[in-house]
């Protein structure tokens, strides 16, 4: 497993934009483009851009599929474990209050969130 520091925020913020940061990796778009994509989807749905429904709508639009985390150890299976188990593909993982992307076994985030517990994820094969 590898963690790669990644913060595309244009002014270097590390909080409240994890969904934008995660989707920039997953969609291969800039922070500004991703912000616009989420804002437009949120506007059309009447929801805030960072809501799970909006993020799901965007991911579905871009060909991602939703999966649940296996229930073999719901309180101990971490993003670290997920990276080891998923060395290929693009995954957007939802943890309690956080969203991060794993691409080809590498966790991209502005902080080492590898100990977070994922609840579900969206994936797309490359």
N, C-alpha and C positions, 0 to 999 in steps of 0.2 A: 504494500500500500504506500502511496505517496501523497503528501499534501503539498499543494502549490499555492503560495500566497497570490491572491488575485483580487484586485480592487479597481474596477474600471470607473468608479464614481469620479466625475470630472473635478470635484473639489476635495476628494479624499475622505469623505464621510464613511464611517464604518457601521452605522446603525440605521435602522428603519428602511433600508433599501435592499435587504437580502434577496427579495424576490426578483428585483431588477438585476442585481449582480448575477444571480443564478441563471436567469434566462439569457443573459448576454452570452454565456458559455454555451448553453443548450441550443440557442438559435443562431449563434455566430453573428451577433449584431452588436452595435455600440450601445453604451449606456443610454444615450439620448434616444436612439431608435427603439430600444426596449421599453423605455419609459412611455414613449408615444403609443406603442402597440398595446401596453397594459392599460393606459389611460383611455384609449379609444374603446377597447373591449369593456372596461369598467363603465364608461359613459353609456354605451349601448345596453348594458345589463342593469344600469341604475345602481351600481355597486362601486365601492372603492377599489382602486387598481391593485391593491395588495391582498384582496380577499381571495380565499381558496377557489371560489367559483370562477373568478376572473382569470386567475392563473391557469386553472384547468381548461377554461375556454380557449385561451391562447395556445396552450400545449396541444390540445385536441386539434385545433386549426392547423398546427404545424406538423401533424402526423404522429404525435406521441400517444402512447397507450398507458392507461392506469393499471397499476398492480399493487397488491398488498404485500406487506412484509410477512414472511412465514412466521407462524406463532410458536416456533420451537423455543425461543427464549425472549419474550417480548420486552423484558427489562434489562437485557444484557447485550443484545445485538446492536452494535454501534455502526456509525458510518465507516469506521476503520474496517470492521468485519465485512460490510457491504462492498467496499472497494476490493477487498481480497476475493470475494465471491463473484465479482462482476468486472473482469479485466478488459472487457470489450463493450462498447456501446456508450450511449449518452443517457444519463439518469438524473432526473430532478427529484430530489428527496425532500419530503416534508417531515420536519421534526416539530416538537412542541415549541411554537413561536419562532421557527427558523426554517429557511429554505436554502438548500445548497445543491450544487451540481457535481456529479462524478462523471468524468469523461475518460473512457479507456483506463479505468482503475485509479485515476488521479482525482483527488478531492480538490476542487477549486473554491476558495473562500478567502475572505479578508481576515480570517482568524482560524486557528486550528480547531475546527468543529468536529474532529474525528471521533470524539467521545459522545457526541449527541446520539440519541436513540431515534432512528427513523420510524415513522408510522406507516407511510405509504410512499409510493414513488410513481413517476411517469418515465417511460423509457422510449428510446428510438434507436434502432440499430443503424450503424453507419454504413 
